[in-house]
Amino acid sequence: MGHQISRRTLFRTASGLAVAGTLGGALSACGGGTGAGSTSSDLTMIWWGSDDRHAAYKKALASFQKSNPKIKIRETYSGYDGYFDKFNTNIAGGSAPDLLQMDTALVAQYARKGVLAPLDSYVGKTLDLTGFSKTLLAAGTVDGKLYGVPSGIGVNQLTVNRSALEELGLKLPDREWTWADLREIATQVHKKSGGKTHGVDDGGGGTLQAFEVFAREHGETFFSDDGKELGFTSETLQEWWEYWADMRKANASPPPAITSAAHNDLTKNAVVIGKALFTFDSGVYGAGGSITDAQLDFLPTPQGDFSGAREGNFVNGGVLLSATKASKKVADSVKIMDFFAQDETAIKDMQLLRGIPPTEKARNLIASGLTETDKLNMENADYVAQRVSKASNALPAPVPPPQGADQIWDLLFQSNLAVAFGKKSIKAQLGEFFDQAAGILGG
């Protein structure tokens, strides 16, 4: 999983889609449960991730238990596949864990079903969130209450094959670039490479948060606050699809066959296979390292280049740590959350394995031990976070996605692909998209 762990991460695999689809039924059937704390003297904690993340968690938790010998932690960890299926089963059986790593894409659904414990009464007491911005904490906030502590800064950015860009005699664009600048550099890549390489992968549908940034630049959100409607207009989506149609026509972006093949398969990403030099997909470089040997660099999602454009970028919270409401060990779980949030040992142990650290203090603590590419990644995330915090015209952070969000996001991808393959005109696809989206959200 990448450093920039986003709200769409859940939906990258078929198992994620299955989890989202079965979540409502599983929670409706659970009837609350008693929580693991009621049947075990140990505090149970679960998380998903890579082997490196597992090792870092275990090392940090060993340090925590030395300082807190009365809190015995039983650790359970796995990959992402099946993680929430098992969690749902445990909830239904009354054996839910006390503390868990939570996905920002699902926190609202679990919180509203009464599975997660609100944490507000602990903040400023046993839970120190000094240095966490309000926009970051919004990732774990549902209906005004805090249900999860963010692990890090997630930003929407482009990953760039900088070495190949420089070989073509082109320079990395400035961080204050616009969509027009992206069009220009992407067109130049195709020209300078003699037609062998496109500039940027097709963002028309597959790069979900890129469109979300674009909509926010127009003062619109992806979903309405109550999650019952889309928050953007057909005019904005039309402008977006027309931009990418022009990019494909100019060979600034690759043809639809490449875009289709890369859907949910990072090994076929246009940058990874050498068909583009810019990609919106953060998974190309992550906590497990890079899946390409190229020297990478990072840029914010471009800014709007029209009069009145707003700051569209935003900060999300990586993964979260949440406590289950039925647990009898919520107070002890909060102590562990506080440990990961503020303790120097924990911060150094975790490095970037749960995302870019959420506070300036934490980022400074690990900076000297990072690789060059990690430093570039963290610098760009820090740059975006600071710009968002200073922007007077930025919208509030997006609300947690509603049930059905996975279907909407897939519909956006498939709709753009239908236009790209010439199966539908933009006008025809717009009507179909909004009709189907209304049915999904209203169902």
Stockholm file with secondary structure:
# STOCKHOLM 1.0

chainA/1-443         MGHQISRRTLFRTASGLAVAGTLGGALSACGGGTGAGSTSSDLTMIWWGSDDRHAAYKKALASFQKSNPKIKIRETYSGYDGYFDKFNTNIAGGSAPDLLQMDTALVAQYARKGVLAPLDSYVGKTLDLTGFSKTLLAAGTVDGKLYGVPSGIGVNQLTVNRSALEELGLKLPDREWTWADLREIATQVHKKSGGKTHGVDDGGGGTLQAFEVFAREHGETFFSDDGKELGFTSETLQEWWEYWADMRKANASPPPAITSAAHNDLTKNAVVIGKALFTFDSGVYGAGGSITDAQLDFLPTPQGDFSGAREGNFVNGGVLLSATKASKKVADSVKIMDFFAQDETAIKDMQLLRGIPPTEKARNLIASGLTETDKLNMENADYVAQRVSKASNALPAPVPPPQGADQIWDLLFQSNLAVAFGKKSIKAQLGEFFDQAAGILGG
#=GR chainA/1-443 SS CBSSCCTTGGGGSHHHHHHHHHHHHHHHHHCCCCCGGGTCSSEEEEEECCHHHHHHHHHHHHHHHHHCTTCCEEEEEECSTTHHHHHHHHHHTTCCCSEEEECTTTHHHHHHTTCBCCCGGGBTTTBCCTTCCHHHHGGGEETTEECCEECSBEECEEEEEHHHHHHTTCCCCCTTCBHHHHHHHHHHHHHHTTTSCEEECCCSSSCHHHHHHHHHHTTCCSBCTTSSSBSSCHHHHHHHHHHHHHHHHTTSSCCHHHHHHHTTCGGGCTTTTTSEEEESCGGGEETTEESSCSCEEEEECCBCCSTTCCCCCCEECSSEEEEBTTCSCHHHHHHHHHHHHHCHHHHHHHTTTTSBCSSHHHHHHHGGGSCHHHHHHHHHHHHHHHHHHHCSSCCCCCCCCCTTHHHHHHHHHHHHHHHHTTSSCHHHHHHHHHHHHHHHHHC
#=GC SS_cons         CBSSCCTTGGGGSHHHHHHHHHHHHHHHHHCCCCCGGGTCSSEEEEEECCHHHHHHHHHHHHHHHHHCTTCCEEEEEECSTTHHHHHHHHHHTTCCCSEEEECTTTHHHHHHTTCBCCCGGGBTTTBCCTTCCHHHHGGGEETTEECCEECSBEECEEEEEHHHHHHTTCCCCCTTCBHHHHHHHHHHHHHHTTTSCEEECCCSSSCHHHHHHHHHHTTCCSBCTTSSSBSSCHHHHHHHHHHHHHHHHTTSSCCHHHHHHHTTCGGGCTTTTTSEEEESCGGGEETTEESSCSCEEEEECCBCCSTTCCCCCCEECSSEEEEBTTCSCHHHHHHHHHHHHHCHHHHHHHTTTTSBCSSHHHHHHHGGGSCHHHHHHHHHHHHHHHHHHHCSSCCCCCCCCCTTHHHHHHHHHHHHHHHHTTSSCHHHHHHHHHHHHHHHHHC
//
